[in-house]
Amino acid sequence: MTRNNIVRFPGGRERLGRFPPEGGRAAANDAPAPAGGEPPADVRRSAAMRAVSGVLYGIRYALFLLLMWVRGPLRFLLGLVGVPALLALPLVAFGYEGANKGELLLLCGGAGFGSFVLAWFYDSIVLALSPEPIFLN
């Protein structure tokens, strides 16, 4: 079985023009330097730098797990606020004729949209902290 249907997308270095996109890293190490830039420098990290990096990765991973654990109840509570507010919006708009109709419309629209924005912002933080690419449903 051959793997001839694999597509390799260019990484950050290839997009910046430091490596040729068709050859990848192996070809860039064996080939002469590209015309527009210099080959990457060999940077050796010290043991202390690796230890600090490992500790920061552990903290990031623990924070990600904590946020994923709280995500379900938080989204449930935001849904308890946002969905009824958005369902009440047309009821207030077309069925209510009181003195504070404008305030109620702003309150229902703001609560619905605010809960949506808060849930989206929370999910973006979780995605930014994730140690590997994930899909949230």
MILUMLUM-787266 format. One record per residue: residue in three letters; x, y, z of N, C-alpha, C, O, CB in turn. Coordinates in Angstrom, 1 decimal. Atoms other than C-alpha are relative to their C-alpha. Glycine has a CB too. Layout:
# residues N
   code       nu       nv       nw      cau      cav      caw       cu       cv       cw       ou       ov       ow      cbu      cbv      cbw
    ALA        X        Y        Z        X        Y        Z        X        Y        Z        X        Y        Z        X        Y        Z
...
This chain:
# residues 137
   code       nu       nv       nw      cau      cav      caw       cu       cv       cw       ou       ov       ow      cbu      cbv      cbw
    MET      0.8     -1.2      0.0      0.0      0.0      0.0      0.9      1.2      0.0      1.8      1.4      0.8     -1.0      0.0      1.2
    THR     -0.8     -1.2      0.1      1.4      3.3     -1.0     -0.8      1.2      0.5     -2.0      1.2      0.5      0.5      0.3     -1.4
    ARG      0.6     -1.2     -0.5      0.7      6.7      0.5      0.3      1.1     -1.0      1.0      2.0     -0.7      0.5      0.4      1.4
    ASN     -0.2     -1.0      1.0      0.5      8.8     -2.6     -1.0      1.1      0.1     -1.0      2.0     -0.8      0.0     -0.6     -1.4
    ASN      1.1     -1.1     -0.1     -2.5     10.9     -1.5      0.3      0.9      1.2     -0.6      1.6      1.6     -1.3     -0.7      0.1
    ILE     -0.3     -0.9     -1.2     -0.7     12.7      1.4      0.4      1.4     -0.5      1.3      1.5     -1.4      1.1     -0.6      0.8
    VAL     -0.3     -1.4      0.4     -0.6     16.5      1.0      0.7      0.6      1.2      0.2      0.6      2.3     -1.3      0.8     -0.4
    ARG     -0.7     -0.6     -1.1      2.0     18.3      3.1     -0.1      1.5     -0.2      0.3      2.1     -1.2      1.5     -0.4      0.0
    PHE      0.2     -1.5      0.1      1.0     21.9      3.8      1.3      0.7      0.6      1.9      0.2      1.5     -1.2      0.4      0.8
    PRO     -1.2     -0.7     -0.5      3.8     24.4      4.3     -0.1      0.5      1.4     -1.2      1.0      1.7      0.4      1.1     -1.0
    GLY      0.0     -0.5     -1.4      4.7     25.2      7.9      0.4      1.5      0.0      0.4      2.1     -1.0      1.0     -0.8      0.8
    GLY     -0.3     -1.4     -0.2      5.6     28.6      9.3      1.3      0.4     -0.7      1.4      1.5     -1.3      0.1      0.3      1.4
    ARG     -1.3     -0.4      0.6      9.2     28.5      8.0     -0.1      0.0     -1.5      0.5      0.8     -2.2      1.1     -1.0      0.4
    GLU      0.1      0.1      1.4      8.2     27.5      4.5     -0.8      1.2     -0.5     -0.5      1.7     -1.6     -0.7     -1.3     -0.4
    ARG      0.8     -1.1      0.5      5.6     30.3      4.3      0.9      1.3      0.1      0.6      2.2     -0.7     -1.2      0.2      0.9
    LEU     -0.8     -1.2     -0.1      8.2     32.9      5.4      1.2      0.0     -1.0      1.9      1.0     -1.2      0.7      0.0      1.4
    GLY     -1.0      0.0      1.0     10.5     31.8      2.6      1.4     -0.5      0.4      2.3     -0.4     -0.3      0.1      1.3     -0.6
    ARG     -1.3      0.4     -0.5     13.3     30.3      4.7      0.3     -1.4     -0.6      1.5     -1.8     -0.6      0.0     -0.1      1.5
    PHE     -0.2      1.3      0.7     12.8     26.8      3.1     -0.8     -0.1     -1.2     -1.8      0.6     -1.4     -0.4     -1.1      1.0
    PRO      0.8      0.1      1.2     11.7     25.8     -0.3     -1.2     -0.9      0.4     -1.0     -2.0      1.0      0.8     -0.7     -1.1
    PRO      1.2      0.8     -0.5      8.1     24.5      0.1     -0.1     -1.4     -0.6     -0.6     -2.3      0.0     -1.2      0.7     -0.5
    GLU      0.1      1.4      0.6      8.5     21.5     -2.3      1.0     -1.0      0.6      0.8     -2.2      0.6      0.2      0.1     -1.4
    GLY     -1.0      0.9     -0.5     11.6     20.1     -0.6     -0.1     -0.3      1.4      0.4     -1.3      1.9      1.4      0.5     -0.3
    GLY      0.1      0.2     -1.4     10.8     20.5      3.0      1.3      0.2      0.8      2.2      0.8      0.2     -0.5     -1.4      0.3
    ARG     -1.2     -0.2     -0.8     13.3     20.5      5.8      1.2     -0.8     -0.4      2.4     -0.3     -0.3     -0.3     -0.3      1.5
    ALA     -1.2      0.8      0.4     15.5     17.7      4.6      0.7      0.5     -1.2      1.9      0.6     -1.2     -0.5     -1.5     -0.3
    ALA     -0.6     -0.6      1.1     16.0     19.3      1.3      0.7      1.3      0.3      1.7      1.7     -0.3     -1.0      0.2     -1.2
    ALA     -0.6     -1.3     -0.4     16.7     22.6      2.9      1.3     -0.1      0.7      2.2      0.7      0.6     -1.0      0.8      0.8
    ASN     -1.3      0.2     -0.7     19.5     21.2      5.1      1.1     -0.5     -1.0      2.2     -0.2     -0.7     -0.2     -1.1      1.1
    ASP     -1.0      0.5      0.9     21.2     19.5      2.1      0.3      1.0     -1.1      1.3      1.0     -1.7     -0.5     -1.3     -0.6
    ALA     -0.2     -0.9      1.1     20.7     22.3     -0.4      0.7      1.3      0.4      0.8      1.5      1.6     -1.4      0.3     -0.6
    PRO     -0.6     -1.3     -0.3     22.4     25.7     -0.6     -1.1      0.9      0.6     -2.3      0.7      0.4      0.7      0.6     -1.2
    ALA      0.9     -1.0     -0.6     20.9     28.6      1.2     -0.9      0.7     -1.0     -0.4      1.0     -2.1      0.7      1.0      0.8
    PRO      0.8     -0.7      1.0     17.9     30.2     -0.5      0.5      1.4     -0.2      1.2      2.0      0.6     -1.5      0.0      0.5
    ALA     -0.5     -1.3      0.5     18.5     33.5     -2.3     -0.5      1.1      1.0      0.3      2.1      1.2     -0.5      0.4     -1.4
    GLY      0.5     -1.1     -0.8     16.3     35.6      0.1      0.3     -0.1      1.5      0.0      0.9      2.2     -1.4      0.1     -0.1
    GLY     -0.2      0.1     -1.4     17.5     34.4      3.5      1.1     -0.9      0.4      1.8     -1.4     -0.5     -1.3     -0.5      0.7
    GLU     -1.1      0.8     -0.5     19.9     32.5      5.6     -0.5     -1.3      0.5     -1.7     -1.4      0.9      0.8      0.8      1.1
    PRO      0.5      1.3     -0.6     19.7     28.9      6.7     -0.1      0.1      1.5      0.5      1.0      2.1      1.0     -1.2     -0.3
    PRO      0.2     -0.2     -1.4     18.5     28.4     10.2      1.2     -0.4      0.8      2.0     -1.3      0.5     -1.2     -0.9      0.5
    ALA     -1.2      0.2     -0.9     21.1     28.5     13.0     -0.3     -1.2      0.9     -1.4     -1.4      1.3      0.3      1.3      0.8
    ASP      0.1      1.1     -1.0     21.8     25.5     15.2      0.0      0.5      1.4      1.1      0.9      1.9      1.1     -1.0     -0.3
    VAL      0.1     -0.5     -1.4     20.6     26.6     18.6     -0.1     -1.1      1.0     -1.1     -1.9      0.9     -1.2      1.0      0.1
    ARG      0.1      1.1     -1.0     21.3     24.3     21.5     -0.5      0.6      1.3      0.0      1.7      1.7      1.5     -0.6      0.2
    ARG      0.6     -0.4     -1.3     19.2     24.7     24.6      0.6     -0.6      1.2      1.0     -1.8      1.1     -1.5     -0.2      0.0
    SER     -0.6      0.5     -1.2     20.6     24.3     28.0     -1.0     -0.8      0.8     -2.2     -0.8      0.5      0.5      1.2      0.9
    ALA      0.9      0.8     -0.8     19.2     21.9     30.5     -1.0      0.8      0.8     -2.1      0.4      1.0      0.8     -0.9      1.0
    ALA      0.9     -0.9     -0.8     17.7     24.7     32.6     -1.1      0.5     -0.9     -2.3      0.6     -0.4      0.8      1.1      0.6
    MET      1.0     -0.4      0.9     15.9     26.0     29.6     -1.0     -1.1     -0.4     -2.2     -0.8     -0.5      0.6      0.6     -1.3
    ARG      0.9      1.1      0.3     14.5     22.6     28.8     -0.9     -0.3      1.2     -2.1     -0.6      1.0      0.8     -1.3     -0.4
    ALA      0.8      0.2     -1.2     13.4     22.2     32.4     -1.1      1.0      0.2     -2.3      0.7      0.5      0.9      0.0      1.2
    VAL      1.0     -1.1     -0.1     11.6     25.6     32.4     -1.1     -0.2     -1.0     -2.2      0.0     -0.7      0.7      1.4     -0.1
    SER      0.9      0.3      1.1     10.0     24.7     29.1     -0.9     -1.1      0.4     -2.1     -1.1      0.2      0.7     -0.3     -1.3
    GLY      0.8      1.1     -0.5      8.8     21.4     30.6     -1.0      0.4      1.1     -2.1     -0.1      1.0      0.9     -1.1      0.4
    VAL      0.8     -0.4     -1.1      7.4     23.0     33.7     -1.2      0.9     -0.6     -2.3      0.8     -0.2      0.8      0.8      1.1
    LEU      1.1     -0.9      0.6      5.5     25.7     31.6     -1.0     -0.9     -0.8     -2.2     -0.6     -0.8      0.7      1.0     -0.9
    TYR      0.9      0.8      0.7      4.1     23.0     29.4     -0.9     -0.8      0.9     -2.1     -1.0      0.6      0.9     -1.0     -0.9
    GLY      0.8      0.7     -1.0      2.9     21.1     32.5     -1.1      0.9      0.5     -2.2      0.4      0.7      0.9     -0.6      1.1
    ILE      1.0     -1.0     -0.5      1.2     24.2     33.8     -1.1      0.3     -1.0     -2.2      0.3     -0.7      0.7      1.3      0.5
    ARG      1.0     -0.3      1.0     -0.4     24.9     30.5     -0.9     -1.2     -0.2     -2.1     -1.0     -0.4      0.8      0.2     -1.4
    TYR      0.8      1.2      0.2     -1.6     21.3     30.2     -1.0     -0.2      1.2     -2.2     -0.5      0.9      0.9     -1.3     -0.1
    ALA      0.9      0.1     -1.2     -3.1     21.3     33.8     -1.1      1.1     -0.1     -2.2      0.8      0.2      0.8      0.2      1.3
    LEU      1.0     -1.0      0.2     -4.8     24.6     33.0     -1.0     -0.3     -1.1     -2.2     -0.1     -0.9      0.6      1.4     -0.3
    PHE      0.9      0.5      1.1     -6.2     23.2     29.8     -1.0     -1.1      0.5     -2.2     -1.0      0.2      0.8     -0.6     -1.2
    LEU      0.9      1.1     -0.5     -7.6     20.1     31.6     -1.0      0.6      1.0     -2.2      0.2      0.9      0.8     -1.0      0.7
    LEU      1.0     -0.6     -0.9     -9.2     22.3     34.3     -1.0      0.8     -0.8     -2.2      0.7     -0.5      0.8      1.0      0.9
    LEU      1.0     -0.8      0.8    -10.8     24.6     31.7     -0.9     -1.0     -0.8     -2.1     -0.7     -0.9      0.7      0.9     -1.0
    MET      0.9      1.0      0.7    -12.1     21.5     29.7     -1.0     -0.6      1.0     -2.1     -0.9      0.6      0.9     -1.1     -0.7
    TRP      0.8      0.6     -1.0    -13.5     20.1     32.9     -1.2      0.9      0.4     -2.3      0.5      0.6      0.8     -0.4      1.3
    VAL      1.0     -1.0     -0.4    -15.4     23.3     33.7     -0.9      0.4     -1.2     -1.9      1.0     -1.0      0.6      1.3      0.6
    ARG      0.7     -0.4      1.2    -16.5     23.8     30.1     -1.4     -0.4     -0.1     -2.3      0.4     -0.5      0.8     -0.5     -1.2
    GLY      1.4      0.5      0.1    -19.6     21.6     30.2     -1.0      0.7      0.8     -2.0      1.2      0.3      0.0     -1.5      0.3
    PRO      1.0     -0.7     -0.8    -21.3     23.1     33.2     -0.1      1.5     -0.4     -1.2      2.1     -0.3      0.4     -0.1      1.5
    LEU      0.0     -1.5      0.3    -20.3     26.7     32.1     -0.9      0.2     -1.3     -1.7      1.1     -1.3      1.4      0.5     -0.3
    ARG      0.8     -0.2      1.2    -21.8     26.2     28.6     -1.5     -0.3      0.3     -2.4      0.3     -0.3      0.5     -1.0     -1.1
    PHE      1.4      0.2     -0.4    -25.0     24.7     30.2     -0.6      1.2      0.7     -1.7      1.6      0.3      0.0     -1.2      1.0
    LEU      0.5     -1.2     -0.7    -25.4     27.7     32.5     -0.2      1.2     -1.0     -1.1      2.0     -0.9      0.9      0.4      1.1
    LEU      0.2     -1.0      1.0    -24.8     30.1     29.6     -1.1     -0.3     -1.0     -1.8      0.7     -1.4      1.3      0.2     -0.9
    GLY      1.2      0.4      0.8    -27.4     28.2     27.6     -1.3      0.3      0.7     -2.3      0.7      0.1      0.1     -1.4     -0.4
    LEU      1.2     -0.3     -0.8    -29.8     28.6     30.4     -0.4      1.5      0.0     -1.5      1.9      0.2      0.2     -0.5      1.5
    VAL      0.2     -1.5      0.0    -29.4     32.4     30.2     -0.3      0.4     -1.4     -1.2      1.1     -1.7      1.2      0.7      0.5
    GLY      0.1     -0.5      1.4    -29.0     32.8     26.4     -1.2     -0.4     -0.8     -1.8      0.4     -1.5      1.2     -0.3     -0.7
    VAL      1.1      0.5      0.8    -31.7     30.6     24.9     -1.3      0.6      0.4     -2.0      1.1     -0.4      0.0     -1.5      0.1
    PRO      1.2     -0.7     -0.4    -34.6     31.9     27.0      0.0      1.5     -0.4     -1.1      2.0     -0.7     -0.3     -0.2      1.4
    ALA     -0.1     -1.5      0.3    -33.4     35.5     26.4     -0.3      0.2     -1.5     -1.0      1.1     -1.8      1.3      0.6      0.4
    LEU      0.2     -0.2      1.4    -33.4     35.0     22.7     -1.4     -0.5     -0.4     -2.0      0.1     -1.4      1.0     -0.8     -0.8
    LEU      1.4      0.4      0.3    -36.8     33.2     22.7     -0.9      1.1      0.5     -2.0      1.3     -0.1     -0.3     -1.3      0.7
    ALA      0.8     -1.1     -0.5    -38.2     36.1     24.7      0.1      1.2     -0.8     -0.8      2.1     -0.8      0.3      0.3      1.5
    LEU     -0.2     -1.2      0.8    -36.9     38.7     22.3     -1.2      0.3     -1.0     -1.7      1.4     -1.0      1.3     -0.1     -0.8
    PRO      1.2     -0.3      0.9    -39.7     38.3     19.6     -1.3      0.2      0.8     -2.2      0.9      0.4     -0.2     -1.1     -1.0
    LEU      1.2     -0.1     -0.8    -42.3     37.9     22.4     -0.1      1.5      0.5     -1.2      2.0      0.5      0.0     -1.0      1.1
    VAL      0.0     -1.4     -0.5    -41.3     41.3     23.9     -0.2      0.9     -1.2     -0.9      1.9     -1.1      1.3      0.3      0.7
    ALA      0.0     -0.9      1.1    -40.9     42.9     20.5     -1.4      0.1     -0.6     -1.9      1.2     -1.0      1.0     -0.4     -1.1
    PHE      1.3      0.0      0.7    -44.3     41.9     19.1     -1.2     -0.1      1.0     -2.4      0.2      0.5     -0.1     -1.1     -1.0
    GLY      1.1      0.3     -0.9    -46.4     41.1     22.2     -0.1      0.9      1.2     -1.1      0.8      1.9      0.0     -1.4      0.4
    TYR      0.0     -0.8     -1.2    -45.5     43.6     24.9     -0.2      1.5     -0.4      0.5      2.0     -1.3      1.3     -0.2      0.8
    GLU      0.3     -1.4      0.2    -46.9     47.1     25.0      0.2      0.9      1.2     -0.7      1.7      1.5     -1.4      0.2     -0.7
    GLY     -0.2     -0.7     -1.2    -45.5     48.5     28.2      0.9      1.2     -0.2      1.4      1.5     -1.2      0.5     -0.9      1.1
    ALA     -0.9     -1.2      0.1    -43.5     51.6     29.1      1.4     -0.3     -0.1      2.2      0.5     -0.7     -0.3      0.8      1.3
    ASN     -1.4      0.3      0.0    -40.2     49.8     29.4      0.3     -1.1     -1.1      1.1     -1.9     -0.8      0.4     -0.5      1.4
    LYS     -0.2      0.9      1.1    -40.4     47.9     26.1      1.5      0.0     -0.5      2.1     -1.0     -0.8     -1.0      0.2     -1.1
    GLY     -1.3     -0.2      0.5    -37.1     49.3     24.9      1.1     -0.6      0.9      2.0     -1.3      0.4      0.3      1.4     -0.2
    GLU     -1.0      0.6     -1.0    -35.2     48.3     28.1     -0.1     -1.5      0.0      1.0     -2.2      0.1     -0.3      0.5      1.4
    LEU      0.1      1.4      0.1    -36.6     44.8     27.9      0.6     -0.6     -1.2      1.2     -1.7     -1.2     -1.5     -0.4      0.1
    LEU     -0.6      0.5      1.2    -35.6     44.4     24.3      1.5      0.0      0.1      2.2     -0.9     -0.3     -0.4      0.9     -1.2
    LEU     -1.4     -0.1     -0.2    -32.1     45.6     25.1      0.5     -1.1      1.0      1.6     -1.7      0.8      0.5      1.4      0.5
    LEU     -0.4      1.0     -0.9    -31.9     43.3     28.1      0.0     -1.4     -0.6      0.9     -2.2     -0.4     -1.0      0.0      1.2
    CYS      0.1      1.3      0.6    -33.1     40.2     26.2      1.1     -0.2     -1.1      1.8     -1.2     -1.2     -1.4     -0.2     -0.7
    GLY     -1.0      0.1      1.0    -30.8     40.9     23.2      1.4      0.0      0.6      2.2     -0.8      0.1     -0.1      1.2     -1.0
    GLY     -1.4      0.0     -0.6    -27.8     41.7     25.4      0.3     -1.2      0.7      1.4     -1.7      0.7      0.0      1.2      1.0
    ALA     -0.3      1.3     -0.7    -28.2     38.6     27.6      0.2     -1.1     -1.0      1.1     -1.9     -0.8     -1.2     -0.3      0.9
    GLY     -0.3      1.1      0.9    -28.5     36.3     24.6      1.3      0.2     -0.8      2.0     -0.8     -0.9     -1.2      0.0     -1.1
    PHE     -1.2     -0.1      0.7    -25.7     37.8     22.6      1.2      0.0      1.0      2.3     -0.5      0.6      0.0      1.4     -0.7
    GLY     -1.1      0.0     -0.9    -23.5     38.3     25.7      0.3     -1.5      0.4      1.5     -1.8      0.6     -0.4      0.8      1.3
    SER     -0.4      1.4     -0.4    -23.8     34.6     26.7      0.6     -0.7     -1.2      1.5     -1.5     -1.0     -1.3     -0.7      0.4
    PHE     -0.7      0.6      1.2    -22.9     33.6     23.1      1.4      0.5     -0.1      2.3     -0.4     -0.3     -0.8      0.4     -1.3
    VAL     -1.3     -0.5      0.0    -19.9     35.9     23.2      0.9     -0.6      1.1      2.1     -0.9      0.8      0.0      1.5      0.0
    LEU     -0.8      0.6     -1.1    -18.7     34.6     26.6      0.3     -1.5     -0.3      1.4     -1.9      0.0     -0.8      0.1      1.3
    ALA     -0.2      1.4      0.3    -19.1     31.0     25.4      1.1     -0.1     -1.1      2.0     -1.0     -1.0     -1.3     -0.8     -0.4
    TRP     -1.0      0.0      1.1    -17.1     31.7     22.2      1.4      0.4      0.5      2.4     -0.2      0.1     -0.5      1.0     -1.1
    PHE     -1.3     -0.4     -0.5    -14.4     33.5     24.1      0.6     -1.1      0.9      1.8     -1.3      0.8     -0.2      1.3      0.9
    TYR     -0.5      1.1     -0.8    -14.1     30.7     26.6      0.6     -1.2     -0.8      1.6     -1.7     -0.5     -1.1     -0.5      1.0
    ASP     -0.5      1.1      0.9    -13.8     28.1     23.8      1.3      0.4     -0.7      2.2     -0.4     -1.0     -1.1     -0.3     -1.0
    SER     -1.3     -0.4      0.7    -11.1     30.2     22.1      1.2     -0.1      1.0      2.3     -0.4      0.5     -0.1      1.5     -0.5
    ILE     -1.0      0.2     -1.0     -9.1     30.2     25.3      0.4     -1.4      0.2      1.6     -1.8      0.2     -0.4      0.6      1.4
    VAL     -0.3      1.5     -0.1     -9.4     26.4     25.6      0.7     -0.4     -1.3      1.7     -1.2     -1.1     -1.4     -0.8      0.1
    LEU     -0.7      0.4      1.3     -8.4     26.0     21.9      1.5      0.5      0.0      2.4     -0.1     -0.5     -0.7      0.5     -1.2
    ALA     -1.3     -0.6     -0.1     -5.4     28.3     22.5      0.9     -0.8      0.9      2.1     -0.9      0.7      0.0      1.5      0.3
    LEU     -0.8      0.7     -1.0     -4.2     26.3     25.5      0.1     -1.5     -0.3      1.0     -2.2      0.3     -0.6      0.2      1.4
    SER      0.0      1.5      0.2     -4.8     22.8     24.0      1.4     -0.4     -0.5      2.0      0.3     -1.3     -1.0     -0.4     -1.0
    PRO     -1.4      0.5      0.4     -1.5     20.8     23.7      0.0     -0.6     -1.4      1.1     -0.7     -1.9      0.4     -1.0      1.0
    GLU      0.1      0.5      1.4     -2.7     19.3     20.4     -1.3      0.5     -0.6     -2.2      0.9      0.1      0.1     -1.6      0.0
    PRO      1.2     -0.5      0.7     -5.3     20.3     17.8     -1.2     -0.9      0.4     -1.2     -2.1      0.4      0.2     -0.1     -1.5
    ILE      1.2      0.6     -0.4     -8.8     19.5     19.1     -1.2      0.6     -0.8     -1.1      1.7     -1.3     -0.2      0.0      1.5
    PHE      1.2     -0.5      0.5    -12.3     19.9     17.8     -1.0      0.1      1.2     -1.2     -0.9      1.9     -0.6     -0.9     -1.1
    LEU      1.0     -0.2     -1.1    -15.0     21.3     20.2     -1.3     -0.1     -0.6     -1.6      0.4     -1.7      0.2      1.3      0.7
    ASN      1.4      0.1      0.5    -18.6     20.3     19.7     -1.0      0.8      0.9     -2.2      0.8      0.6     -0.4     -1.4     -0.2
